[in-house]
Amino acid sequence: MVNNMAGQIYIIGMGPGFKSMMTEAAFSAMEKSDVIVGYTVYIDLVKEHFPEKEFFTTPMKKEIERCRACFDYAISGKDVAFICSGDAGVYGMAAPMFELLPEYTTDNFGEENITVIPGVTAAISGAAVLGAPINHDFCVISLSDLLTPWDRIEKRLQAAIMGDFAIAIYNPSSHKRHDYLKKACSIMLAAGADKNRACGYVENIGREGQSYNTCTLKELMDTEVNMFTTVFIGNSNSKIIGDKIVTPRGYKYE
């Protein structure tokens, strides 16, 4: 039985960060929480809406410290909003929270104290900006090799092309990985993707300074992007119509 004195943890996907693109459930959970926990940049995006709240932040690479803080606050009786950009279950903090849960599970605290609230991930919000690039079967692949070996990322890129998936690419570049998108394009071309395959990318999705472009896979190979960019690779049937990307479902137009 869960102790009513223990607090609740809401693991929240807050979308791009602006209130207009959060779900009502996400905003409501933050409103009723005593503490809001998150990466410093994400806290800065929501702080103005909750000036009376307690906040706990850590920089990048301190994710597990944030998770443990959530458990400590909740076990002490406080309700906690643990915010993640996009969706908490897509490269977010939902998984580590549940991985750590056995350490904190007692007769007074358990999985009933944790709720995951979905948010709009970059694959969805970015696709909306570009039109319909993932309107058929698609996959999401991160180019960050911080936690995933590059050889595994390479296999996933090859498999996505062999399976003719549309692809949303997260974390395409950083200061240390400035050439990773170029490497990824080379891998996809070698796996059989046509050099003229429809592609696009969106920067600062749903935030100030949002911009987007469409291009071919060959052109994408020589394009510089940053860590705030999500890249879209169409499948073999995708096409650029105007300045949008369309991946057809296969309907017959008579």
N, C-alpha and C positions, 0 to 999 in steps of 0.2 A: 504494500500500500504506500502511495506517495504522500509524504508529509505536506500538508497544506501550507506550512510555513516556508517551504522551499519555493524559490522563484521559478519563473518560466524563461526559457531561452528561445527567442525567435531568430532563426537563421534566415536573413532576409536578402533576397535578390532585389536590388533597388534600380535595376535597369541602368541607363546611362548616368543617372544621378539627379536629373532635374525632376521636380515634383510631378510635372505634367506627364512624365513617362513612367511613373511608379504606379503599381496597382494600389487600389484603395486599401487592400489588406496589408500591404507593406507599410504604407504611411500610418495606418491605424496602429500597427504593432509598435512602431517607433513612438507614437504618441503615448501609448499606455505603459511603455517601459520606463524603468528608473534610470537605466544606464544604456548608453549607445556605444558599442565597441566596434572598431574598424581600423583599417589602414588610414593613415593620416590624410591622404588625398581625398578619400571617400567621406571621411568625417567633415572635411571642409565644405563638401558639397551640400550637406544637410544641416549643418550647425545653425544656420540662420533661422531655420524653422522651429528649432527646439532650444532656445536660449537658456531655459531653466533646467535642462537635463545635465546629468553627469556624463562625462565622456572619458573613454579610455582608448588611446591610440598607440600604435607601434609602427615603425617604418617597415619597408620591404624586408623580407627575409626573417621577420619576427612573427610569422603567422601562427606558430604553435603557442607562442606567448599570449597572443590574442585569444586563442581557443581556451587556454587554461584560465585566463582572466574571466571569461564568460562563465565557466563552471564555478569558479570561486565566488563570483557575484551572486549567481543563482542559488548556490548552496547556503549562502548567508541570508537568503530571503528576498533578494532583489530580482525584479523582472529585467531581462536583458535583451536588447536588440543588437544582434551581431550582423552588421551590414556588409554586403559584398556587391561589387559592381555586376551588372548583368544579372545572371541567375546563379544562385549559391551552389547549384549542383552542376554547373558547367565551368570547370576550372575554378570553382569557388571553394568555400570553406565548409560545406555540408559534410563532405567525406571525412576530413580530419576530425571534425567534431564527433561523428559517430565512431570513428576509430578510437578516439580517446575515452569515449563514454564508459567502457568497462572499468576504467581506473576510478571513476567517480560514482559508479552505481552502488547504492546502498538500499536499505529498506525505506529510506526517506527520499531517495532521488533516483530517477531512472529515465528511460526513453520517453515516458509520458510527459516529462518536463521540457521536451524539445519539440519544436514545430518548425518545419521548413516552409518558407513562403516564397513561391516562385517569382521571378522577375524576367524582364525582357532582355535576353542575351544578344550580343552584338551580331550574331549570325542572322537573327530575325530583324532587329532594328536596322542593320546595315543593308540587308536585302530589300527592305522597304524603300530605302533611299535609291537603290539602284533599279528598282522595278520588280523583277521577278526572277532573280538568278538561281534560286534554289526551289523552284516550283515543282521539281520532281525529286526523286531520291537524291539525298545529299549526305555529306559527312562533314565533320568539323575536325580540323587538325591544327595543333599548335606547333609552331617551329621553335619554341623554347626548349633547349636541351638542358635546362637547369635541373629538372627532375626526371627527364626522359632521355635515354641515350639517343644520339643522332642516328645511329644505324636503325633503330626502331622507327624513328620518324620517317626515314628514307623508305622503309618497307611500306609504311602506311600510305605515303604519297604514291608509290608505285601501284599498290593495291587499289587505291581510289581511281587511278586512271584506268587500270585494267578492268575495274568494275563499272566504268563509265559514270561515276558519280559526279555531280556538281560538288564543289568543295568550298567551304568557308575556312580561311586560314587566319588563326589567331597568332598574336605575338610574332609578326613577320620580320621584325627587325629591332635592334637596340644598338647601343654604342659598341657593345662587345660582339654583336651578331649582325653587323651591318651588311654582310654579304649573304645572309641565309636565304632571303627570298630569291636571289639570283641562283643559288644552289638548288633550291626547291624547284624552280622553273626548269633548270637543266635536267633534274631527275624526272620530272613529268614529261618533258619532251623525249627523253630517252626511253620512257615507258610507253610511248606511242601517242602522246597527245599532239594534235596538230598545232603548228606554230601560229595559226590564225584563230585558235580557239578563243571564244569570247570571254573576257575577263574584266574585272573592275576592282576598285578599292574606294573605301570611305574613311575619311579621317575625322576624328572628334564626333563620332556618331551621337546625335541627340544633344550635343553640347555647343557652346559658343565656338564659332569658327568651323562648323561642319562644312566639308567639301567632298566632292566625289569625282571620279573619272572612270571612263570605260576605255578598254584597250585590247589588243591581242595578247596572247601568251608571250609571243616574241617581244613585244613592246614592254610587257610587264617585267621581263627578265632584266631590262636595263633601267627600271624605275626605282627610285629611292623612296622608301616609306619610313615611317617612324613607329614607335611602340603604341601609338594611339590610333593606328590604322588597322582595319580589318579588310582582308583581301578575298575576292571571290573569283573562283575559276569555274566557268560553265562546264557542262558536259558536251559530248560531241554534237548535240543538236541545238545547243544554246546559240543565240544570235543577238546582235546588237541592233536595236530598233530605235532610231533617233539617238538619244543619249542614255538609253536604258538597256539592261540586259534581260532577255527573256529566255527561260528554259521551258520549252513546251511540254505540256502533259501528254499530248498526242491526239487532241480532239480533231475531228474532221470538220472543216468549215465549208459548208455547201451554199 
